[in-house]
Amino acid sequence: MSSVKVEIAACAYRLRWVEFLKQTASCPTLYQHLRQDCPFQRPFAKAPPINNVEMEDSLKQLNNLVLDLFQRSKIPFNLTSTEAKGLKLLKTRRSELHISVSDKGGEFVVMKRDAQKELTTHHIDSTGVYQFQPPSRKHNGVIKPINNPTPTSFHRQIKSVTSLLEAKCNKLWSDICDKRQLGTDLKEYYKVHTTQLPTMYVLIKTHKFNTSEITESSDLSTICKVRPIVSCCGSPTEKLAWICTKVLSTLLDYVPSHLRDTHSHLQRLNQLSPEELRGQNFCTADVTSLYTNINIQGCIEDVINLAAEHLDSLQLFGLELVDVHEMLELVFTSSYFVFDRKLYQQMLGLFMGCKPSPIGAIVRVYTFERRSVYIDPHYLPTTSVSVYGRYVDDAGTVAESEDQARNLFNHIADEDPDGHLGWEIDYPSSTDQFIPFLGTQIRISEEGKLESKYYRKEQKKQITLNFRSHHPMKTKIEVARNFYKTANISSSSPELKEESYKVVDRLLGNNGYPDPRQFLEYRMEGRGAIPPAEQRSVTLKLPYMSEEISSRITKFIRSKKLPITVVFLPGIKLKDLFCASRPHDKRQCTVTSCQICPKIATPRVDCSKICPIYRITCKLCGQFYVGESCRSLHDRLGEHLRYASNPTSSSYKDEAFAIHYNEHHPGLSPVLIFELLGTESNTVIRKVLEAHFIFNLKPEINNKEECSLLQRFLVQS
């Protein structure tokens, strides 16, 4: 099945609804407002109305044009023979190797799976931040650990904690919706189902050691430094975390120390006159292990207090601050995660992979700064500073001496009642030394002149988008132009600008860009004005083939005045091909005597797969059914099996398999075979795929009225 055809159908689905809603006079509801930029999928997709004949004709022509162009074209092979052999070798050894992206470097780290597992386990056991949670059971009213836990024991424990957190999140959200009268749609949309606990993975800090020093007998736990990430994607608290972030992100506007981007500090420094800078040196400080040294209750209290101060500026979407407080507390204190199918709990600080964690960490440190940096110098003269800024855990300021700088950061650390906040200070040894900070290097001359230039950390290596990569030419030009633009903004004089440009020259040259500075003169085409709100466009994502094909498709859409924005995507990336955030914790069936798995005919597939498109064949007559679900195969196929097993039940009489077995096999036990046709987390695309399979395979058991309705998800050729 053509993925291109599916993408066009999904685009048409969205366009039909936009067209319909444009003709419907209505005020946006809170539900629609919160859904506008929400990343979560609805469990169901309603068939769109089709009432614009002219638009349907244009969509049909677009579908035929794109399919014709793609069928007659071929993506060029852009690997050398050596690269192709290396890629093939990695594919053959995927089962024994763990491949990940390094921390900050942009390079790939390849190691044996067992070695990576040992490295992660060593980090969990040695830092004192995490605690293993052994499976337990109640005996005579007392909860005791299980002496020799089995994989089933671990699975039941993880499943129990997951269900408990889901229930807590759903109850809290339901109570909030009922109290604030937010409506049933919003309540159901943010409820969670079929979630997984967060998982831990580590990024290797390759810039902290020399890879040539590693041998077969090396102890990686003593050589390799790691950055732990607890990924909360698909976790029970993910939706509540998103709501908290949506509401609280505005708070950062009221944190004076917060640097919004990597150039804000230059703007602040440039506001100071040479007289104010004379005798000063620029210095930086880095908070040691910020996230795991944050006191959670103190963090929540600081965030809510700051929110209360600026309540009139927050958009609460019908919520009250007490609701946000309750959600934030549940999100931050639900610190369970899994690794290698075992349950752990983070005992200190915040998850680095949790959405509101950066806001919490920034506001928490600002609370300390508020009582030290931003206090009247009349009361605390030793902390008087002319400029100070912080980007999460990296702070920059000016000071007359290293002792003065140290005193400033010590005063900030002293405000932490737990005494966990620590700083690593970088102060220049002379006025000639540049100090790196957020992509720039800065120094202040003896005359008080501020000098700055572009800086690229050594650990980032010379890696960026390669010129041979199969990306649209516009993307490559933008990459080059943005590097030079950043270098220009970072440079305080023509001489330093030339130095900055040479850094970019080396980077782009190392990645195959011919004469990199030629891209400074390129003028990008096709940048029209942003359409007004009443001409909202929908996005059509297509694979990039060539500049000619991209141009023809874009020109056709413009000629038909279709409100479509085309995004041409590159092919599959190495990161997508080899890297996984859950290499040791993938879903698998652990149900004892499972009734579903033996009936699945698809090789290497069990009933734990979620968001499936599936086919069920009745072995008694050969007729089959095609369906989809946002849940797991176990849950959905189990329902079909119950319908076929109890076809006379009044609760099931209208279900397809109940009808089939009543009409064709009355009194017989069902014999069903299940096949997985595909998986897709996007609800609309999954529905389009189901419609395509039904249209092409023509299943006999599906309801005919339902099949007719599904035609609205397609664009006919």
QUIGI-V671149 format. One record per run of one state. SS is the DSSP state (a for helix, b for strand, c for the rest). FROM is the first residue (numbers start at 0). TO is the last residue. If there is no record, write none. Layout:
[[SS	FROM	TO] [SS	FROM	TO]]
This chain:
[[c	0	1] [a	2	21] [c	22	28] [a	29	34] [c	35	51] [a	52	70] [c	71	79] [a	80	91] [c	92	95] [b	96	100] [c	101	106] [b	107	111] [a	112	125] [c	126	128] [b	129	131] [c	132	134] [b	135	138] [c	139	140] [b	141	144] [c	145	149] [a	150	179] [c	180	182] [a	183	188] [c	189	196] [b	197	203] [c	204	204] [a	205	207] [c	208	209] [a	210	212] [c	213	218] [a	219	222] [c	223	224] [b	225	230] [c	231	236] [a	237	253] [c	254	256] [b	257	257] [c	258	262] [a	263	269] [c	270	272] [a	273	276] [c	277	279] [b	280	286] [c	287	289] [a	290	292] [c	293	294] [a	295	308] [c	309	309] [a	310	312] [c	313	319] [a	320	332] [c	333	334] [b	335	338] [c	339	340] [b	341	345] [c	346	351] [b	352	352] [c	353	355] [a	356	369] [c	370	379] [a	380	382] [c	383	386] [b	387	390] [c	391	392] [b	393	398] [c	399	400] [a	401	413] [c	414	421] [b	422	426] [c	427	433] [b	434	436] [c	437	438] [b	439	443] [c	444	448] [b	449	453] [c	454	456] [a	457	459] [c	460	471] [a	472	489] [c	490	492] [a	493	509] [c	510	514] [a	515	519] [c	520	531] [a	532	534] [c	535	536] [b	537	542] [c	543	545] [a	546	558] [c	559	562] [b	563	568] [c	569	572] [a	573	577] [c	578	595] [a	596	598] [b	599	599] [c	600	608] [b	609	609] [c	610	610] [b	611	617] [c	618	622] [b	623	627] [c	628	630] [b	631	631] [a	632	644] [c	645	654] [a	655	663] [c	664	670] [b	671	678] [c	679	681] [a	682	696] [c	697	702] [a	703	712] [c	713	716]]
